[in-house]
């Protein structure tokens, strides 16, 4: 996982979670998952038969979906702001 260094994770946590140490916020977790999903999608574009990575990608997409569903139930304005910021659900 060399593409996602601890400095870049701290940047995502401070940008979406409020501070670099707030690793448990839903917004920061969704942002990190989105970055990983985008990276793996590029990998699967060139390696079409990598089925184990494809399975991991589907698991990450499901996890992000459940986190977004939780966020939409408990903080609708935060959900809409996060969707807009990450460019999801066009």
HELIX and SHEET records of a PDB file:
HELIX    1   1 UNK A    6  UNK A   17  1                                  12    
HELIX    2   2 UNK A   26  UNK A   46  1                                  21    
HELIX    3   3 UNK A   51  UNK A   74  1                                  24    
HELIX    4   4 UNK A   76  UNK A   86  1                                  11    
END                                                                             
